[in-house]
Amino acid sequence: QVQLVESGGGLVQAGGSLRLSCATSVRIFSLNAMGWYRQAPGKQRELVAVITSGGSTNYADSVKGRFTISRDNAKNTMYLQMNSLKPEDTAVYYCNARRIGTDSWGQGTQVTVSS
């Protein structure tokens, strides 16, 4: 099981920015992919962005052009830079790591965007 620790959530006004971090307990190279998911109250968890071991990225249509997923291999940490935040981005954001078909999840970090 991969241990994941998220940080960086908080309260921000619409149009503002936040950067989420996800520190892993293993070397990122050992993971097939990492991603960020979010879950708003009363809604299902949804994929926000993913980055594969090869560095390919993919984003939900709702965040394209505003969010950027990246990783620092030396620090074994993944990031989500969120710009131009909207109230509809309000959710608990979860870090995910996939290794040989097994998913690991962080505890989640709250992001609240006020209008």
CORZI-V323092 format. One record per helix or strand of 2 or more residues. SS is the DSSP state (H for helix, E for strand). FROM is the first residue (numbers start at 1). TO is the last residue. If there is no record, write none. Layout:
SS|FROM|TO ; SS|FROM|TO
This chain:
E|4|7 ; E|10|13 ; E|18|24 ; H|28|30 ; E|33|39 ; E|46|52 ; E|57|59 ; E|67|72 ; E|77|82 ; H|87|89 ; E|91|99 ; E|102|105 ; E|109|114
